[in-house]
Amino acid sequence: MGGPLIVVPVSALASWGGGTAESGLMAGDATAPDDYERACAVDDLAGVIPLDENGAQALVLADEPATSCYLPQHRAFLQWLAAESEAGLRAAADTVLADPATVWEECGTWASDGPAVLMDSAEAGPDLGIEYPDGGMPAEAPVPLPAGRWKVRATQTKVDEENWVGLVQLLPAES
């Protein structure tokens, strides 16, 4: 639907409702935004939104739903904004992550109880793994993350004329 990607703890996938109506409002409730609209409301490069009454949270990778992956060695999400190749994109990401002059936007703190799933915010968590009526499956990617509180920082950086990366990195947060 063109909305942002999100990261939801596996333990809380059942709480993510995705997009529930064409209006963006909860079905049967003309005043409360659905989860997809709440994700779309994040204006920064990343943000954290509540998932349920148990305190679970989703990490929103805001902006466009660019092709993205998780780089476990950097505890970072890499968004393909512009690149000639995947190898060029990954090299550009390594350059940005190693450069102490990289300008990062602070995007809050996210708590997760362990492994998560990177997915389209329009999809409902319970629908992952269920084939669409016309064929195909919802896209999802595992995020092998240990439990913890994470300081979220993000950047969109043009490395050279061919490579422009988006990165959302998780750093251990102080208790």
N, C-alpha and C positions, 0 to 999 in steps of 0.2 A: 504493500500500500504506500510505500515511499517514506515510511517513518523510520525512526532510529532503530538500531540494534540494541539489545539489552542483554545483560548477564544476570541470570536468576539461579540462586542456589538450588541444587537438585531437590533438596528437602522441601522447598517451597514452590516447586513448579505447579502444583495443583492450585495455588493461590493466584497465579497470573491468568487473568481473563482475556488478555489481548483486546482486539477490537470487537465490540459486541453489537454495534449498530452503525448504519451508514451516517447517522447524525453525530456519532462520537460520544453520545450520552448513553448511560447504562440503560439497557432494555427495561422498560417499566418505570424508569425514573428519569424525568426530563431535566433534572438539575445536577446530577452527579456525573462527572466525566468518567468514561471507561478507562481501563488501564493503558490502552494504546494512546488515548488523548493525554493522559498524565505523563507518559513518556515523551510525547511530542512537545509538551510544555517546557521541557528542559531547554533553557536557552544557551547554556555554556557548552563547552566541548564534551563534557561528561557531567553526570549528576547522579545523585542517589535519591530514590523514592521509596516510600514504605510499601510493603506487600500485604501484610496481614496483621491481625491483632496480636500475634506472637512476637512481633518485632523484626520479622524477616524483611530484607531490603533487596531491591533490584538496582543494579548499576546500569545507567543509561549511557550508551555511547552516542551522544547527540550528533546532530547535523544530518547528513544523508546516510542511507544504508549502503555505504561503500563495502566492497568485498573486504572482509576482515578475517583475521586469524589471531590466535593466542600464541604468544612466544613465551613458553614457560621459563626459559633460562633468564628472561628479563622481567618476568611477571608483568607483561605488557600486552595490550591489544594493538595490533597493527592494522591500520586502515589504508587501503590502496586508493589514494587520491589521484595520482598520476605516476606512471612508470612504464618504461618500455618492456620490462620483463619482471617476473617474480624475483629473480636473482638480483636485479638492480634495485628493486623495492626493499628487499631484505638487507642489502648492503647499505642502502640509504638509512634504513632504520638503525642499523648498528652504528653508523656515523652519528646520527642524532643522539642516540642513547649514550654514546661515549663522550660527547662534546659537553664540557662543563658550561659553555656559553649558551646552551639551548635554553630558550625562554619557555617556562612551564606555567600553565594556568592551574592554580589550586582549585580542586573540584569537590572538596569535602572528604568525609570519611565513610567507608563502606564496611559493614560487618557481614561476614559470611561464615557459615558453620562447616564449610568444606567444599567439595566439588560442586561445580556450577555448569550451566549450559549457556552458550552464546546463541542468540536466536533473534528473529525478527519480532519487534514489539507488537505487531499486529496479530501474531499467532497466540493462541491460548496454550498455556503450559500443558494441560491435559490432552491437547490434540497432537502433541509431538509424537511421532511414530505411527500416526494414523494416516493412511493414504487419502488424498483428496478425491472427491467423487469423479473428477475428470482424469485422474491419474497423477502420479508424482507424490512426493512427500514433503512436509515442511522441512526447511533447512535448519540444521542445528549442528553445533560443534561442542564437544566436551571441553571443559576448562578444569584441568587437574590442579585445583587450588587447595592448599591446606586451610583449615579453619583459622580465622583471625580477624583483626580489625586493620583495615588498610587505608592509608592516606592515598587519595586519588589525585593524580596530576595528569594534565593533558597538554598536547601541543599539536599544531599543524605547521609543518616546516617544509619549505622548498629547499631541497638539498643542492640541486643543480637544475639545469634547463629541462631535464627529463624526469626527475624524481621529486615527487611531493608526497610526503607521508603524514598520516595522522597517527598519533600514539596516545594511548591512555595507559599509564603505568600505575601499578599498585606497590606502595612501599609500606613496610610495617608501621602502624600507627602507635604512638606512645599510649599506654593505658591511662 
